[in-house]
Amino acid sequence: MRKIGLIGVGCHAKRIYVPWLMSNHQHKWTVAVDLSCQETKVREAVAVSPPEHLIFSNTPSSEDIDPKVFAQLEKLQATGDLDTLIICTDPLNRRQWLLWGIQRGLDLIIDKPLTAPYNPDNLGTLATEIKSDFEEILHCAQSSSSKIWIQAQRRAHCGYKLVKDVLRQSIEETSTPITHLDVYHADGMWVLPNEWNRDHHPYRHKWGKILHSGYHFIDLASFLLELSDPQDTSWLHFNAYATRGEAQVQQLQHQNLLSTANSIVNTSHGELDLSVLGQIQHQHHPRTTIALNLLQNSFSRRSSNSPPKDPYKGAGRVRHERINVQIGPFINVQVHSYQAHEISDPNPIEVYGPGHIDHFDVHIYRNPLLKGKRYEQHQIGSTLSHPHNESARIELLNQFLNDDSHLSSIQQHKRSIEWICSIYSALHEKTCGGAGVLKWTE
């Protein structure tokens, strides 16, 4: 039995972890930690079945951690009542939580991103600090008994498991790598300029979509490409483009929703959209072409400039997710997942298909040279009793708690984090007048 502490009881934790912790009987929920200013909301959220201990910190900044909080948790660990942390805090203080947990030998599962710096001077500094944090955490973990995972649920998603299994079989049959990978995600989270400085999914620290939902899809690309990695060094040549909030204001300047926003434009805010075109080369020959298009300035259901009650899944947020994978002329595997309304919509689409809240289909097209049907469609979203992404999060959490696998260990995220750093470096080069074309080597 695990003795679990939940660090941070915000929007995401209330939606995913709190219900699981309150209903789970295999493990013990020992403690939850949050800021004192959130005490009323936290107590309301856990009222049905609260943990044994609630700890509230008086720290004035989300970057700081009250030493008294650490002391109280150390007492719980000393009595055998704490061995695992689920870390859902502000990204600005995750580094401190991770280093403390590693020092104490606790097992840790943490939301993405692993860390995020506070208001770096520029995107080059942002890349350097993210890389430095990762290397420091990885180094400390090597001398600790801690198990450390990142909550990247698509690694445990039954639909993407199917995709990876089909691709693996085709690679084994043909001895051909993935030759083209196209990843598209639009989340429709329309954040108005006067909200860019908000605490949830902020833009004020010069980072945005990449460290918000974009992380999942950069990691998904890396996860799928594990199948066709050569044994020796590969190079990734890529060009990156980002769109920031000031561009959205110019595009939508005649809309009433933005009538009060023009004076708030600040070019130092983080990115809304990211486009990357890259090519993995092996022994100086093209191996895999990669396209990433990750958007927040996209189809949204928001139609009011009133602040959203739920900044996590509110603000018109709808998911449009598409993956297109080619293995030369042999197979094409596609994922299509399109919502037409928010999770909280009182009049949801009832019939499964595009637009349904849980729409997630996998399409497979095979060359006659391969074993299997020439065409398959798998309606993953129609077969599950719970929403597919939420099911994947809980599946990954259960694997972390119960298995000895390394499915989403921080070591498995090394390439994903290095790619993110390289992308931010390329974007910084563009701001300095450069071409923004960089190389990354494994």
N, C-alpha and C positions, 0 to 999 in steps of 0.2 A: 504493500500500500504506500502510495506517494503521499507526502505531506506538502501541500501546495500553497504558495503565496501568490496572489495576484497583485502586481504592481501597476497601478493606474486603472481607474474604473471609469473610463470615458466612453464615448459613443460606441466605438468598436468593441470594447470589452463587454459593455452591457448587452450588445446584440449577439455576440458569439460566446464569450467565455463565462459570463455570469450565469446564463441559463444552464450551461453544461455543468458548471461547478455546483450549482444548487441541486441538480437532479442526479448527479453521478454518485454512485455508492461504492465504487471500486477504490476510490482515492479520497483523502481527507482534505477539505478546504480549511486551512488553518488561519489564514490572515489575508486581509486586503489593505492596500496602502494607497492613499491619495492626499491631495492638498486639503487643508482645513476649509478653504473657501468652497469646496465641493462636498462637504460632509452631509448636508441635507439630501442632496441628490444621490449620493452613494448609499446612504441608509435606506432611502426609498427603493433603490434598485435591488438591494439584497434583502429586503424585509421578509420575503417568503421563507428564506433559509439562509441566514447570514453565516459568515465564517465565525470561528471562535473569537477572533481578534480583529478589530478595526483600528488602524493606525492612521492618524492625520498629521500632516506636516505643516508647519507655519512658515515654511520658506517663501520668501517674496517672489522668487523667480523660478521659472520652470527649468532653468539650467542648474540650479543648486539642489543639493539633497541634504536634509537636516541630519547631522551626525546622530541625533537621538533616535532617528528612525532605524539607522543601521544597528545601533545598540539594542533596540528592542527586538529586531529580527535575529540578532546574534544570540540573544537569550532563548528565543524559540528554537533555534538550531541546536543550542547546547542541551536542551531538554528532549531532543529527538522529535520536535514538532514541526520541523521545516527542512526539506531537502530539495525542493524544486521551486523555481520561480517562473511565472508567466509574465513577461515584461511588456506592458502596453503603454508606457509613459510617453511623454513628449520626446521626439527623437533627439532633442538637444541634450538630454541627460542620460541617454541610454549607455553611452560610453562608461559613465561612472557606475551605473548599475551593473554592467557586464564585468568590469574590472573587480568590483567588490564581490560579486557572486563567484567569479572564477577563483579569487583569493580564498573564499570560504569553501570551495569545493562543491558548490550547489550546481544542480543541473538547471539549464536555462533555455527557455524557448522565447524568442523575441520577435515582435512584429518587424516587418520591413519599414524603413531602411534600418540597417544595423546601427548606424550613427548618422548624424547630420550636424554640420558645424553652425555656429551662431554667427550670422551676418559676416561672412568672409569678405575680404577686400575685393575679390573678383572671382571669376569662374575658375581661373587657374589655381588660386588658393583653395577654392572649394574642392577641386579634384585632389590636390595634395593632402588636404586635411582628411578627406574620406579614406584615402589610401593609407595614410599614416595611422589613423584609428584602427583600420582593419588589421594592419600588420602588427600593431601593438597588442590587440586582442588575441590574434592568432598566436603570437609569441608567448603570451601569458598562459594561454590554454594548453600549450604543449607541456607545461610543467604542473598541470592541474588535473584532477580527476573529473572535472566538470564536463558534462555533455552539453554542447551548445548548438542549437538549431535556430534557423530563421523560418518564420511562418510564411512559407511560399506555397500556398495551397494547391496550385496547379501541378506541383510535383506529385501530389497524392490524388489528383482528380481522376475519377474512373474513365472519363472521356479521353483525357490526355494519356492515361495508361494504355488505352486501346490504340491511340495514335502511335505511341512509341513502340508498342509490340508489333504493329503492322509494319512500321518502318524498319524495325530490327530484322524481321523476317525477310523483307525485300532486300535489304542490304546484304544479308547472308546469302540469299539466292543469287544475286547478281554481282556481288563484290563491287558495287557501285555506291559511292557516298551520297548523302543528300546534296543535290546540285543547286537547289533553289529553295529559299525559305522566306516567306512573306508573312509578316506579323502585323496585324492592324487592331488597334483598340481605341475606341472613342467612348468616354464615359459621360459626356453631356453635363458635367458638373459646372454650371454657369455661375461663376463667382463674379459679382459686380465689382468695379474698381474700388468703391468705398468699403469693400469687404476683403481686399487683398491683404490687409494687415491682421486679419483674424488669427486666432490661435490654432484652429483646426485646419489641417492641410494649408499651411501658410505659404505665402509667396514673398514675404518681406525679407527672408534670409537669402535671397538670390537663387533659391532652388524651388522647383515646382513639380510638374508632371513626372519628371524622371524619378524623383524620390517619393512621389505619391503612388498612384496606381501603375505608373510606367515601370517601376522596378520589376513587377511580376512578369512583364512581357520580355524585358531584356533577359531576365533569368530563364523564362520559358524557352527562348531561342537558344541559350547556352545549354539548357537541359536536354533539348532535342538533339542538338549537335554533338552531344556526348557519343551518339551512336556512330558517327562517321569520322571521329578524330583520328588522324594518323598517329603513329607512335612517336614520330620526331616533330621538330618544330614547325608550326604553321604561322603564317603572317595574316593579319586582318588589316586590309587597307580600307578606310572608310571616309565618307564625307558626312557631316552632320549639319542640320539646319534646325533652328528653334524659332518659335513665334512667341512673343511676350504680350503682356496685357495692353501695351500702348497700341499695338497693331490692331487688336480687337476693338479698341475704342475708335480708331480711325475707320475700321470697316463698318462699324455699327453706329456711327456718330449721329445719324438722323433718327435713331430709335429713342423713344421717350424713356425707356428703362435706363438709358445712360445719360439722361439730361443733366444730372448733377455730377457726372463722373470726370469730366475733362480736366478739371483742376487737380485731380488726384493722381494723374498719370505719373509714374516714376519708372525710369528705364532700368533701375536696379532690381526690380522685382523679378521673381523666378519665371521660368518658362511655362506657357500654357500647352504648347504643342512641340513635338519633336519628330523630325524625319531623319532617318539614317539610311544611307545606301553603302553597303560594304561588300568586300569580296575576300573570302579566305583563300589564300594561296599556299600551295604545298610544293616545295622544290621549284618555286618560281612559276608554277602552273596554276591557273584558276581552278578552284575546287568547289566552292560554294558561294553563291551570291545571296546576300542577306538584305532584306528591306524591312525596316521598322517604321511604322507610322503610328504614333501615339498621341492622341488628341484629347484636349478638354474643351477647346473651342469647337464644339460639334453639336449635333442634334440634341436638344434639351427639352424637357417638359416644363421648365420654369417659365412663368408668365407674369411675375410680380416682382417689384423691387423691394418688397417687404423682406426683412432678414428671414432666412429659412429657420424653422423651429429645429430641424435636424440637419446640422451642417455636414453630417457624414453621408447619409443617403438621401438628404433633401436637395434643395437647389436644382431640381429638375433632373437628377442623375439617372440616366438610363445607359445600359451597357450594350454596345455594339462591338462584337469580338469576332475576328476572322483570322484563320490560319490557313496558309496554302503551302504545301510541301511537295516538291518534285524530286524524284530520284531518276534523273535522266528521262529516257523514253518509257520507263518501266512502270511507274506508279505515280499517281497523284492523290494525296490525302488532304482533305479540306475540313475545317471546323467552321461552323456558322452558329453564332449565338447572338440573337437580336431581340432586345426588349422594346416595347412601344410605350411603356409607362413605368412610373416609379413603383417601388415596392409598396409604398403606402397608399397607392391609388385606390379609392373606394370602389371603383368599377373596373376591375382587371379583366383582361381578355381571358375567357374561360377555355377556349379550344386550343389545344397544343399546336404550336407551329411558330413561324416567325411573328414576333410581337408578344408572345407569351412570356411571362416573367421568368420562366425556367427554360426557355428555348435553348437547346444545345444539341446540335446534330453533327455527326461525323459522316462524311461522304468519302468513299474509296473507289478509285478507278484503276483497273489493272490492265496491263498489256497481256495478250494471250500467252506470252512466254512464261508468265508467272503463275504459280499455283493460286487457286482461289477464284471466287466469282469475279466477273468483269466489272460489276458494280455492286456496292453495298451502301446502304444508308442505315445508320444507327441513331435512333432518336433517344439520346441519353437522358435528356431532361424529362422525358415522359415516363421513365422507368423508376424514378427515385421518389421516396416518400417525403424527402426534405429537399430544399433548394440545393442545387448541385454544388455551388461554390461553398456554401456553409457546410455541406456534408464533407467536402474535401478538406476544409479547415479542421473539422473534428477528427477526420481520418488521420490527417498528418499529426495532430496533437496526440491521438492514441498511439500512433507508431512511435512518436518521441517518448511517451511515457512507458510503453510496454515492450518495445523491440530493441534489438541491438544493431539495427540498420543505420546507414549514414545518409539516408535519402535527402535530408535537407540540413545537414551539418554545415557549419560555417566554412569548413574546408571545401564542401561542394559548391559554395557560392563564390569561390575565389575569382573565377573567370568573370562572373556576372558583375562583381564589384569593380574589377579591373576595367571591364568594358565601360561601366558608368564613368569611371575616372577619366578614361580616354575620350569619351564623348564630351564631357565637360571641358577637357583640355582643348579639344577641337573647337568647341563653341567659343572658348576664350580667345583662341587664335584668330577667329573671325572678327571678334570685337576689336582686336588690335590691327586689323587690316590684312590679316593673312588669309590663306585659302581654306583653312579649317580641315585639311586632309591629313590624317594621322595614320601611323602604323602601330599595331599592337602585336606583340609576339608572345607565344605561349612558352 
